[in-house]
């Protein structure tokens, strides 16, 4: 009987682990927000057409910057956690328009204030999941 319980527990735990692996879509990092003025940027200077509609854009830290190759990349991200349950449901798609110039950068990705408001009720740093699309 003990061997039967072991097999059942093993199967259940295996299925749980498989399901958990499917939930994680991308990398884990942190996010903060920044406010206007948003120009000039490292990607488009003072060009107004660099910003996507809805102002869903970001600046990225050194780890994602890739010596400027990150300009124009798109990421899908969602809030995972933070202080006082800040997360809103769903995901947003954002475009990289700048490099985080603060040293050190306060987070992995720095969202425009509009983008941050789409995924969080708070203004404090949050934990995010992100994947390049």
VOPAGU-2260 file (C-alpha; in pm, 1 decimal, decimal comma):
REM VOPAGU-2260
SITE   aa  ch    i         X         Y         Z
SITE  UNK   A    0       0,0       0,0       0,0
SITE  UNK   A    1     283,9     242,4      77,6
SITE  UNK   A    2     428,4     193,1    -272,1
SITE  UNK   A    3      88,1     278,6    -421,2
SITE  UNK   A    4      68,4     601,5    -222,7
SITE  UNK   A    5     420,7     690,4    -328,6
SITE  UNK   A    6     334,0     641,0    -696,6
SITE  UNK   A    7      16,6     850,3    -666,6
SITE  UNK   A    8     202,6    1128,4    -483,9
SITE  UNK   A    9     477,5    1121,1    -746,9
SITE  UNK   A   10     225,7    1150,2   -1031,3
SITE  UNK   A   11      36,4    1434,8    -863,9
SITE  UNK   A   12     355,6    1628,1    -789,2
SITE  UNK   A   13     480,7    1570,6   -1143,8
SITE  UNK   A   14     158,7    1706,9   -1290,9
SITE  UNK   A   15     174,8    2005,5   -1056,6
SITE  UNK   A   16     532,4    2082,6   -1163,0
SITE  UNK   A   17     443,3    2053,8   -1531,0
SITE  UNK   A   18     150,2    2292,3   -1484,8
SITE  UNK   A   19     367,0    2540,4   -1295,3
SITE  UNK   A   20     629,6    2535,7   -1569,7
SITE  UNK   A   21     363,3    2622,8   -1825,5
SITE  UNK   A   22     252,2    2926,2   -1627,9
SITE  UNK   A   23     594,9    3093,3   -1637,2
SITE  UNK   A   24     623,9    3251,6   -1978,7
SITE  UNK   A   25     932,9    3464,4   -1951,3
SITE  UNK   A   26    1187,1    3628,0   -1728,6
SITE  UNK   A   27    1126,0    3770,7   -1384,3
SITE  UNK   A   28    1233,2    4123,3   -1290,8
SITE  UNK   A   29    1123,1    4443,4   -1125,1
SITE  UNK   A   30     946,0    4751,7   -1254,1
SITE  UNK   A   31     916,2    5113,3   -1149,1
SITE  UNK   A   32     767,0    5411,5   -1330,1
SITE  UNK   A   33     887,5    5745,7   -1459,9
SITE  UNK   A   34     707,6    6065,7   -1547,7
SITE  UNK   A   35     734,6    6317,4   -1833,9
SITE  UNK   A   36     923,1    6470,6   -1992,2
SITE  UNK   A   37    1005,7    6154,3   -2185,8
SITE  UNK   A   38    1224,9    6319,6   -2450,0
SITE  UNK   A   39    1493,6    6312,4   -2557,6
SITE  UNK   A   40    1535,9    5933,9   -2559,1
SITE  UNK   A   41    1837,6    5720,2   -2646,1
SITE  UNK   A   42    1634,9    5549,3   -2922,2
SITE  UNK   A   43    1451,2    5827,9   -3101,1
SITE  UNK   A   44    1581,6    6154,3   -2966,6
SITE  UNK   A   45    1297,9    6408,7   -2973,1
SITE  UNK   A   46    1082,0    6230,1   -3234,9
SITE  UNK   A   47     716,8    6211,4   -3129,0
SITE  UNK   A   48     648,2    5907,6   -3350,9
SITE  UNK   A   49     870,8    5681,5   -3138,3
SITE  UNK   A   50     599,3    5655,2   -2873,0
SITE  UNK   A   51     326,0    5395,0   -2926,7
SITE  UNK   A   52     -40,2    5482,3   -2886,2
SITE  UNK   A   53    -159,4    5466,2   -2529,2
SITE  UNK   A   54     189,3    5566,0   -2410,3
SITE  UNK   A   55     276,3    5204,4   -2331,7
SITE  UNK   A   56     652,8    5235,1   -2349,6
SITE  UNK   A   57     955,1    5166,6   -2131,5
SITE  UNK   A   58    1318,3    5238,5   -2061,8
SITE  UNK   A   59    1532,8    4933,5   -1989,8
SITE  UNK   A   60    1828,2    4867,2   -1763,5
SITE  UNK   A   61    2174,8    4760,5   -1874,0
SITE  UNK   A   62    2082,0    4390,7   -1873,2
SITE  UNK   A   63    1820,8    4440,7   -2147,2
SITE  UNK   A   64    1975,8    4738,9   -2328,6
SITE  UNK   A   65    2210,2    4525,6   -2541,0
SITE  UNK   A   66    2423,0    4824,0   -2651,3
SITE  UNK   A   67    2117,1    4992,5   -2803,4
SITE  UNK   A   68    1981,7    4687,5   -2988,1
SITE  UNK   A   69    1683,1    4696,4   -2749,9
SITE  UNK   A   70    1541,2    5006,3   -2921,7
SITE  UNK   A   71    1200,3    4920,0   -3062,4
SITE  UNK   A   72    1182,4    4576,7   -2898,8
SITE  UNK   A   73     845,0    4483,4   -2765,8
SITE  UNK   A   74     773,5    4305,9   -2441,2
SITE  UNK   A   75     459,2    4157,4   -2292,6
SITE  UNK   A   76     458,2    4195,2   -1917,6
SITE  UNK   A   77     240,6    4140,0   -1616,7
SITE  UNK   A   78     255,5    4231,8   -1252,5
SITE  UNK   A   79     334,3    3939,5   -1021,4
SITE  UNK   A   80     358,1    4092,2    -674,9
SITE  UNK   A   81     455,3    4384,3    -457,7
SITE  UNK   A   82     367,4    4553,6    -131,1
SITE  UNK   A   83      -3,5    4580,0     -47,7
SITE  UNK   A   84    -124,0    4365,0    -341,3
SITE  UNK   A   85     -64,2    4619,9    -619,6
SITE  UNK   A   86    -127,4    4399,0    -920,7
SITE  UNK   A   87    -404,5    4443,4   -1172,9
SITE  UNK   A   88    -513,5    4147,3   -1384,8
SITE  UNK   A   89    -384,5    4090,7   -1735,2
SITE  UNK   A   90     -83,2    4180,8   -1941,9
SITE  UNK   A   91      32,4    4482,2   -2140,5
SITE  UNK   A   92     250,7    4512,5   -2448,0
SITE  UNK   A   93     517,5    4781,3   -2434,3
SITE  UNK   A   94     790,4    4916,4   -2663,5
SITE  UNK   A   95    1145,7    5005,4   -2561,1
SITE  UNK   A   96    1217,8    5371,3   -2635,7
SITE  UNK   A   97    1497,0    5452,4   -2392,1
SITE  UNK   A   98    1781,7    5342,3   -2170,0
SITE  UNK   A   99    1752,3    5385,9   -1794,3
SITE  UNK   A  100    2003,6    5660,2   -1725,5
SITE  UNK   A  101    1986,7    5648,3   -1345,5
SITE  UNK   A  102    2287,4    5476,9   -1195,3
SITE  UNK   A  103    2208,6    5227,4   -1070,3
SITE  UNK   A  104    1879,4    5180,0   -1249,5
SITE  UNK   A  105    1604,2    5128,8    -988,1
SITE  UNK   A  106    1452,9    4829,2   -1171,5
SITE  UNK   A  107    1483,6    4593,5   -1465,7
SITE  UNK   A  108    1225,0    4787,2   -1665,7
SITE  UNK   A  109    1109,6    5145,4   -1605,0
SITE  UNK   A  110     757,9    5199,8   -1738,5
SITE  UNK   A  111     596,3    5522,6   -1848,8
SITE  UNK   A  112     347,4    5639,0   -1587,0
SITE  UNK   A  113      58,4    5533,5   -1815,4
SITE  UNK   A  114     201,4    5184,7   -1869,0
SITE  UNK   A  115     263,2    5138,4   -1497,1
SITE  UNK   A  116     -94,5    5242,8   -1415,3
SITE  UNK   A  117    -222,7    4971,5   -1652,1
SITE  UNK   A  118     -73,9    4690,1   -1441,9
SITE  UNK   A  119     -49,8    4828,0   -1088,1
SITE  UNK   A  120    -268,6    5012,4    -836,8
SITE  UNK   A  121      45,9    5134,6    -661,6
SITE  UNK   A  122     336,6    5363,8    -749,5
SITE  UNK   A  123     591,9    5148,5    -562,8
SITE  UNK   A  124     832,1    4897,6    -718,6
SITE  UNK   A  125     664,9    4575,0    -830,6
SITE  UNK   A  126     779,6    4232,0    -942,0
SITE  UNK   A  127     700,7    4149,8   -1303,1
SITE  UNK   A  128     717,1    3871,8   -1555,0
SITE  UNK   A  129     818,3    3975,3   -1907,7
SITE  UNK   A  130     878,5    3812,0   -2242,8
SITE  UNK   A  131     997,2    3959,2   -2571,0
SITE  UNK   A  132     727,3    3944,5   -2841,2
